[in-house]
Amino acid sequence: MQPLEQPARRRLLQAGAAFALSVQFGGLIAKADAAEAAKKYGALSMPGGVVDNPLVFVSLAKDGTVTILAHRAEMGTGVRTSLPMVVADEMEADWARVKIVQADANEARYGSQNVDGSRSMRHFLAPMRRVGASARQMLEAAAAEQWKVPVAEVQARHHEVIHTPTGRRLGYGELAEAATRQPVPAHDQLRLKKPEAFRYIGKGKVVPTDSRDIAQGKAVYGIDVRLPGMVYAVIARPPVYGGKLRKVDSADALKVPGVLRVVELKGYDGPPLFNPVGGVAVVATNTWAAMQGRAALKLEWDDGANSSYDSAAFRRALEAAARQPGKALRNDGDAVAAISAGSGQRKVSAEYYVPHLAHASMETPVATARFVDGKCEIWAPSQAPQGALESVAKHVGLDPKDVTVHLTLLGGGFGRKSMADFISEAALVSKAMGGTPVKLQWTRDDDIRHDYYHTVSVEHMESVLDAGGKPTAWLHRSAAPTIGSTFKVGAQGKADFEAAMTAINIPYQIASIRLESADVPAHTRIGWFRSVSNIPHAFAVQSFVAELAHQAGRDPKDYLLDLIGPPRKIDPATLSDKWNYSESPDVYPLDTGRMRRVIEEAARRAGWGRKLPKGHGLGIAMAYSFVTYVATVVEVAVDAKGQITIPRVDMAIDCGPQVNPERIRSQVEGGCVMGIGLAMLGEISFQGGRVQQSNFHDFEILRSQMAPRAIHTWLVGGDFDVPPGGVGEPPVPPVAPALCNAIFAATGQRIRSLPIRDQLTQA
């Protein structure tokens, strides 16, 4: 299969595409210490803000075909359908006559292309609407000029422009050339559609762009790229993070039929960033020969400073750190004094543990590189193509303008493919091979053992309840290696954005609230992971709320609603959250009315309070993440042997405007399955600095027999008067606490340590 053809702008503007519209919208660039690193390496809004500068292209051919460039990569979220669909709707284009083409990496031209942080619709709904509206108005102006009538008398409708008084019509193709002579409307002259006039937005009727090719096996993922004369490579990497190669004997590897060459790759000092870790590459005529050659290498490693990393011992260190005072990140009142005094009040404490987690996306990391005339071309499934481009340029010594990154479909990402180490590896091996096209393939074992892992954490919670069962103080001490260690050597303690993920920003009506962060080191690479720190924080916070409700003798759902209090809009900064997912608190206040509504909707749909059979239980949890509100109710059934089944899950989501409801539901369902899999099975452990898991037999993912029998997604809100929120990440955080709360309702046993695995069967 040949790589995807990537049309450059000049080709879009050739005779077959007579009308081309280019609109650039200025964005806010906020600067801080880590902002440049965040931009350069595809980071999820490191402290200091986010870059947002969309540049969108639309072209119209004389036959009426509309070509829309999708500037963000597709990994199952539907972004390659949803954003072009917005343009088509505002443009009044016939979707059947729309062609979507994937853009190459070019942040200067298209704006941010990082598909992480659940920002695609959040940051590009409005610009895409403006692009479509601009195209529509230019077509209307061209028709009015041709008919010599006032533009107010013409209207674009479903791929035609109509003269309303006379009924005369011109097709879009007929107007393509004339429209290029019309000025792009100023922002204050744009006429955006009213939501009731939408043809595609919010209707759920558009078939995902890639679905037919995927179903027929024609879709091109990173692993599918083929180039003439291509060779294949795998890499033996240091088994301990930070390790270095001492010695390699490649004689036996070179005897393997098909093996062409063995290439040593240097490691890099300093912070991990998204650099390759070094090692030894085996290049062969096929992947199997490369893997067999790698197995024949005789390698000697210097394991370095992390050779003693043991995750069981580190858990004990985290527990000790979480039980001691740490750096205060939020301090309302005096929670420590209130809990210490606590005279006549019930004291409640609990500790929650979440281990390291691997991304384990279906398609393992893979990239293809080649050099021609001193320039490098890359084909890769990247979530952060600009970061990949700049990383490759740095590692192979080229000017970024001499590197081209073509985006393929992603077979899953979850944050892993925003980190470009595997892409730079492919470029380095191709350069060592004199520019020969090289596909660098990671095996599943490589993927599990050399990941950027989700951080391990211990969350220590304390509270006191008054006579009525209401908490008067709340203390949360968190101990976890920070993702900041990826960007700065020795970084410890939570970054602002980590603390602002379901920790400092709880809007509970409690007199004294304090969040503390412990300084603990990182002994492995920590990376972006679907919903990031919301996972451990929501697990602890929502489990603890349910524990408080039980101590108070209250219904967990009613207790949670009472803690949240009445509907109100809160400036997150008043909760010590200065980050707020990089959004303005004026535009995105924390809205407890929306928070309450998803809780009430999920509970109502699940039949909260209904009589259940013996061994069944309902659990509820909610999370505000990526400026979206999600509540989850899980029903579990636990048999006499402690085996868990999940008859039903109900999830209510309020993400603001619902542009593509079908994709929202699919992402919520996927988030539910992923959340349950992580809670039930997910764990990466270390001994002697080495990852103990290697494949799906010991890093298990959810099997069909363990999956919920039914997942019901309830879309709440949908108001276009509020700004859009994220969808890809918010469904995950409330799943684990809802599941564990349901297990307690069914069995009376608390689960505070993940994964659940066989904790019930051993009870």
N, C-alpha and C positions, 0 to 999 in steps of 0.2 A: 504494500500500500504506500503511495507517495504521500509526503507531508502536505498539510493543508496549504493551499495557495493563499497568500496574504496580500490583498490588494493595497498598494501604496496609494497615497492621496492622489498622485498624478494620474494613476490609472482610473481612479473613480471620476476624474474630471475629463477623461477622453471623450471622444464623440459619442460613445454609447451611453454616456451619463452626462447629458448636457447641462443639467441643473445640479449644482452642488451648493449646499448651505453650510457655512462654518460659523458657529457662534461660540464665543468664549465668554465665560462668566468669571469675574474676579472673585477671589475667595479670601478668607482670613488666613494669614500665616502668623501663628503665635510662636514666639521663640522662647526656649528655655534650654537648660543644660542638655537634656536628652532629646530635644525635639529633632535635631539633625540626624541623630542615630535612628530615631523612630522613622523618619522619612526615608532615610537611605536604605535601611535594612528591613523595611516592611513591618515595623513594629506597630502594635495595636495602641496608638495614641499614648506614647510614653508621656510622662508628666510634662506639661507645657503646651499641649494642644495638638492640632491636627492640620494638615494641609488639605485644602479642598479647592480645586481649580478645574472644574469640568470643561472639556472641549469636545464637542460632539459633532459628528459629520452625518449628513443625510445627502443622498444623491438620487436624482430622478432621471430615468432614461426616457428616450422618445417613445418607447413602446409602453410607457406608463409604469414600468417596474421601479419600485422604491427600494433603494439599498440603504440599510441602516447599519452603521458600524457598532458592534457591541464592544465597548472598551473595557469590560470587566469579564473575568474568566468564569466559566460555568463549571460548577462542581456538584450539581444536584439541587441548588437553591432555586433555579429557574431564572437567574438574572439575565441570561442571554435571551430570554423570552420577555421577561417583565419590563425591562427598561426600554427596549425597542417598541414594545407594545404601547407604552406611554406616549412615545413620539408619534406612532401611527395613529393613535386615538386623537391626539390634539391636531394632527395634520389632516384628519378625516381621510386617511388612506384606507384602502381595502386590504385587510390583512392577507388575503389570498394573493395579493400582488406585491407583497413585501418580501425582500430578500435580506437575510441577516448575515453579516460577515464579521469574523472576529478580528479585532484590531491587534497589532503588535504592541510590544512595550514601548510607550512613548508618553511619559508623564507630562512633558512640556506641551504636547499636543492635546491630550485627552483628559488631563487632570489625574487625580489619584486613581490608580488601578488596583490598589490593595484590596483583595476580597477577604477581609477579616474585620472583626469588630462589628459585624452586622450593620454595616454602613451603606450598602449599595442603594437601597431604596431611600434610606434616611437622608442621604446627601445628594441623591441625583434625581429624585422624583420631580422636584421643582425645576431644575435645569432642563430635564428631558421634556417636561411640559412646555417650557418656553421655546425650546428648539422646534417642537412640533407646531406650536402656535405660530412661530415666525414663518415656517415653511408654508403653512396654510394661508397666512395673510399675504405673503409674497405671490402666491398663486392667484389669490383673489385680485390683488392689485394688477397683475399681468392681464387677467381676463377683462377687468374693468377698462384698462387702457386699450385693449384690442377692440372692445365693443364701444369705446368712447362713452361710457356711462359712469355715474358716480360709484365709487367702490362700495358705498353703503347699500347699493342695489344688488350686489352679488354675494353669493354664499357658497363656500366649499361644502360639498356633501358627498361622502362615500366615493372618493376618487374622481369627482367631477366638480367643476365650478358652474353654478347655475345663475343666470340672470333672472332674478325673482319676478319682475313685472312681465317678462315675455316668455320665460321658460327656456330660453336658449341655453345650450350646454357646451362646455369644452372639457375634454378629458385632461387629466393631469399631464399625460405625455405630450399633448398638443401644446401645452403651456410651458414645457420644460425650459426651452431656450429663452423665451421671453421673461420668465421668472428670474433668470440670472441677472437681468438688468434692473431689477427692483432692489431698493435699499432694504437692508435687514431692519425690521422695526425696532425702535428703542423700547426698553423695558416698559416705560410708562404708556406705550402705545399698544402693547400686546393685549389681545382679547382671549383670555383663557376660557375654556369651556366651563359651564356649570356642571357639577357632578351628575345632575340628572340627565345631562346630554351625553355622557360617556357611552361610547360604543363597545369598548373592550375593558376599560379599567373597572375593576370590581365585579365584572360579570362572570368570571370563571369559565368562559367559553372558548378561550384560545388554547389550542393544543400546544404543549411545550415544543419549542423549535427543534430540539434534537431527538425527540421521542421516537420518531419513525426509524431514524438511522440507528439509534441504540437498540431498538427492538429487532432490527434486521442485521445487527452486527456490523454495520457500516461506519459507525461513529469512530472518530480518530482520537484516541487517548494518547498519552505520552508513550505508552508501551507499543503503540501501533505504528509509530513513525519508521519509515524505511527510506534510506538514501542509497544511491548507487555507490558501490564500493565500501559500504559500511562494515565496520568491525564492531566487536562487542567486548565489554569490559566489566569486571567486578573487582572489588577492592577488599583486601584484608586490612581492617582498621584496628587501632589499639584497643584491646579488650577492656581497658580502664580509661575513663575520661582523663585526659591530660597526659597519657602515656606517650612514649616515644619509641621508635624503632631502634633497636640496638644492632641487630644483624639479620640478614636474610640470605638464605641459600635457595636459589631459584632453579638449580640444575634439574631436579625432578619435574618441576612445573613445566619447564621448557621441553621436556620429553613427551608431554601429553599431546596427542594428535589434535591439531587445530590451534594450539597455543602459538601466538606470534611473538609476544614480547612481554617482559615483566618491567614495570615502571615504578620507581619509588617516588612517593609524594611526600613532601615535607609537611610537618604539622605547623601550627602557628601559636606563638606566645601571646600573652595578654588575654583580654576577655574573650569568651567564646565567639561573641557576635554570631554570624551565620557562616563562619569559615569552615572549610573542610578540616577534619581532624588529622589528616595525613594517613600514611600506611603504604601498602604495596598493591598496585593495580596489575591484574593479569588481563592481557588483551588477546582475543582469540577470534576465530572465524565464526563462532557461534557462542551463545550464552552458556550452554552446557559444558563446552570445552573450557571456557573461562572459569567456571565454577570448579571443574575438576583440577584445573591448573592451580587455582587458589588453594584447594585442599592439599596439594602436593608441596606447597611452600614449607620450608623450614624457617620458622620465625622466632626471634628472641626479642622480647619487649622490656623496656624499663617502664614499670607501671606508674611511677611518679607518686605525687602527693596524695592521691585518692585511693591508693592501693589497700588501705585499711577500711574503706567505707563499707559498713555493715548496716543494713536498713533496720534490723531489729534493735541493734544497739543505738542507732540514731533515733529511733522512736522513743527510747527511754530518755535520751538527751532532750528531745522536743518536749516530752511530758514534764521533765524537770524545769525546763525554761518557761513553759506555759503556766507553771504553778508559782512563779516568782513575778514580782512587779516588773513591768516593761515600760517602754516608751509610750506615753499617753498620746493617742491620736484623736480621741474625743473625750471630753471630760465635762459633763453637765452635772452640776451638783457635786456630791461627794459619795460615790457609790461604795468606795472601799470602807469609809467610816460607817456608812449605813449598814453594810453587810457585817462589819466587825461588831457593831453594837447589837443590832438585831434583837433587842430584848423583847420577848413576847411574840416574836415573829418566827415564821417557819423559814429556815434556811434550806435552799435547794442548790445543789451543785452537780455538774456533769462534765464529762470530757469526751470529745469526739475525735476520731482519727480517720483520715483519708490518706491512702498510700500514694506513691508515685503511680502515674497512669501513662500508658502509651497510646498514641493516636490510632495505630493499626488500621489505617484507611485501606479500602479494598485494593486499590492500585498502589503498590509500593513505590517509593521514590524512583524516578527514572528520568533521564534527559539525554538528548542527542546533540552533539556539537560537531561543527566542522569549521575549518579555516580555508578561505579562498582569498588570494591576493591581499594577505595581511589583515583580513577582516574575519570576524567570528560570527557564525550564525548558530542559534540555539533553538531547539524545539523542546518544549517542556510543559508539564502540567503545573504551573506556578500560580500561587495566590497573590504573589507580590512581584509582578514582572519587572517593574522598574528597579526594585531592589536586586533582583536577579541580574539584570543587565549591568548594574554598577558593580556588583560583586564579581561577576565574570571579568569585567574590564580591569578591576584591581588585581585579580589573581593572575591573569595572563599578560598583564602589562600593555593593555590597549587603551586608547582614548574611548570613552563611552560611545561616541558617535560611530565608532567602528564595530560596535556589537549590536546585533539584532536578535531579539527574543521573540519567537513565534509562540503563541499560546495554543495548546491543545485542550481538549476536554480534560477535566480532572476526575479520576476515579475515586473521589473522596479527598478530603483535605483536613478538616477539623483544626486548622492552624498549622499543621506540619509543613504544608507546601508553601507557606509564606516564608520559610527559612531556606535559603538558597545554597546550602552547603553541597547538596547533591548535584546541583546544576553547575557550580564552579568545578566540581570534580570532573564532570564530563568534558568541560573546556580544557582543563589541565591535561587530561589524558590525550585528547585530540591534538593539542599542541605538541605533546611529547611524541606523538605519532606522525609529526610533520604535517598536520592539518587534515589527515585522513578522517572521514566521518566516523565518530565513535558513539555508540549507544552505551551509556553507563547505566547498568541495571542493579538495583538493590534487590536482594532476596528478602523473603519474609523474616528470616533470622537477622539479617542486617537491619531491617526496619525496627524490629523489637529491641535489639541490643544497642543500637546507636541512635536512638531517638533524642529529640528535645522533650523531656518528660514533663508532664504536669507535676507541679510541686507536691511534696508530701506535707501534711500539716496535722498539728494537734490544736484543737480549739477548746479552751477551758472556760466554762461558763459558771457564774454564781449569781444568785438572786435571793431576795427575802420577800416573803408574802405577808401582807397585813391580815387582819382578822377576816376580811372579806375575800381573801385569796388574790388580791391585786398586788403585783410586784411594786415595791417602793424603790428598789435599786436593781441595777443590771450591770454586771461586770463580765467583760469578754476579753480573755487573754489569748492571743493567737501566736503560735510559733510555727513558722514555715520558711524555707529558703525562698528568697525573692527572685522573681524573674529579672530584676535589676542586675543580678550577678551575671547575666548574659552580656550585659553592656558595660559593666564596670567590675574590674577585678576586686574581689573581697566585699562586694555590696551585701549588706545584711539589713534586715528589718523591712517591713512592708513599704512599698512605694505608695504614694497617694492614691493612684488609680486602683491598686490592689485592695487597699483598705476601703475604698468606695464601692466595693462589690458585695453588697448584702452584709456589711459589717458596721461601719460608722454611720451609714445612712439609713438605719432603721427608724421609722417615724413613730415609734411607740410612745404612748403617753405614760411615761415612767419618770418620776421626779429626778432620779440620778442615774445617768448612763455613762459608762466609761469603757473605752476600747483601748487595749494596750497591745503593742507588738514587741515580740522578743527578737533579739539579734541572734540569728543562727546561720551557719555557713551553708553554702551549696557545694555538694560533692559530685554533681553531675550537671549536664546541660539542662536548664529549665527553659521551656518554650511556651509559646501561645498554644492554648488548648481550648476547645469549644466551651465557652462561657468562663474560662479562666478561674479566678478566685471565687466567683460566685458558687462554684461547686462545693468546696469545703465550708464556706461561710453559710450558705443556705442550709446545708445539711445540719450544721450545728445550731443555727438560730431557729430554724423551723422545728427541729426536733426538741429543742429546749422549751420553746413556747408550748408544745404539746405536753411536755413533762410538767411545766408549771400548771397547765390546765388540769392535769390529773391530780396534782397535789392540792389544787384549789377545789376539786370536785366539780369542775365545770366541763361543759361540752367544748372540745377543742376548737371547733369552728367559731362558736360564739365568743370564746375567750380571745381568739386571734382578732376578731373584729373589734372587740372592746379595747384591746391593746392599741390597735390602729386609730381608733376614735372616729369622730365624725368626718365627713368629707371636707377637705381643705387642700389648698395648694401651698406647698412648702418650698422655699428656696433651699436647695440642698446644702448651701454653704452654712445655713443655720444648724445643720447636722454635722458640721465639720467636713462636709464633702465639697471640696473646691474643684473637683474634676468633673463630675456629673457626665461621664461618658463623652467628654470633650464638647458638650453642648451648653448653650446659654441657659442659665436658670430661668431667665424671663420667658424663653420659648419652651423650655422643657422643665417646668417645675415638677417636683414629686407630688403626684395627685392622689391623695388617699381615697378620693371618691372612685377613681378608676380601679384602685387597688381593692377596695371593698367589693366593687361590682364583679370582678373576676372570681373572687372567693365565693360570693353568693351564687353566681351562675354555675360554677363547677359543682358546688354543693347541691344546688337544686337539680341539676341534670343527673347527678349521681344518685339522687334519692337519699340524701344525707338524713340520717335518723331512722331509716327504715329498719324493720326487723330482719336480721340476718341469720342464716343457718349457723349451727355450732361450728366453730373453727374458722369462721369468716370475720373479717374486720375491715373497717373503712379508715383511711388516714388522709389527712389534708395538709397541704403546704402551699405557700405562695412565694414568689420572688419577683422583685423589680430589678430587671437587668437590661442593659442596652436600651434604656428608656422605654421599655415595654413591660407590661404587667401580665403575669401568668400564674394561674392557680391550678393545682392538680389534686384530684381525689383518686386514690388507688383502692381497689377492693382486692384483698388477698384471701386465700383459703389455705389453711395449714392443717395437714392431716395428722393422724396420731403418731406418725414417724418423723414429723417435723418437715415434711416436704411442702414446698411452697408452690402454689399456682396462683395466677392472677386472672380472675375472670373478666375484669373490666377496669379501664382507666378513663377518667373524664378530665379533659384539660380545657380550660377557658383562657383565651388570650385576647388582650386588647393592645394591638400594635398601632393604633391610630388608623389612618386610611388603609383599606384592604385592596391593594392594587390587583393582586392575582390570588384570589381565595384558594384555588386548587393547590398552588405552591405553598401557601401558608399552612394548609392542612397537612401536606406531605412533610413539611419541615417539622411541624409539631409532632406528628407520628414518629418520624425518625428520631427526634430528640427524646421522645418517650422511650423508645426501644433502646437507644444508646444509654440513657440515664439508668434504666433498669439493669442493663448489662454491666455497666460500671459498678453499680451498687451491689449486684449479686456476685460478680466474678472478678472485677478489674483489680489487678495488683501487679506492680513491678517491684521486685525486691533485689537487694544487692548483698553479696558476700565477697570479701576480698576485692572490693571495687568493681566486681563483675556483675552484670545483670544475670539473674538466675533463670529468666524466662527466655524462650527462643522462638516460639511459634504458637499456633492456636491451640496446641494440646496443653500448654501450661500458662499462656496468657489467653484465657478463654474469652470469647465474645458470646453474646446471647444466642442460644440455639432456639429453634422454632418452638420446641416443646416448653420452653421457659417464658416465651413471649406472652404478652397479654392476649387473651382471647378476643378482646374488642377494645379498640381505642377510639374514643369519641372526642372530636375537637369542636369546641364551641367558640365561634368568632364573635367577640363582644365589641361594641362600638362601631368603628368604621367611619367615623366622622372626619370629613375632609377639612373641617375647620381647625383640627389639631394637627401638629406636624407628625410625620411618620416615625415609627420606632423600628427597632430591629426585629428580626424573626428567626434567623438561623440559630442563634445561641440561647435566647431566653427560655425555650422549652426544657432545657436540661436541668437547671438547678433545683426546681422544686420536686423532681421525681423521686430522688433517693429519700428525702425526709418524709414525703407522703407515703412511700412504700414502708419505711421502718415504723412510722406511726400506725399504719394499718396492721403491721405484724404485732405491735403491742396491743392494739384493740382486739386482735384475734387470739393472742396467746398470753398476754400479760408480761411478755419478755421484751426488754429494751435492747435495741441494737444501736450501739454507739460507735462501733468500730467497723469500718468497711474494708474488704468486701464481706457480705453476709455469708456466702458459701454454705458451710454446714453448721453454722452456729446453733441453729434450731435442732438439728438432728443430734447434736452432742449434748443438748440441755438435759 
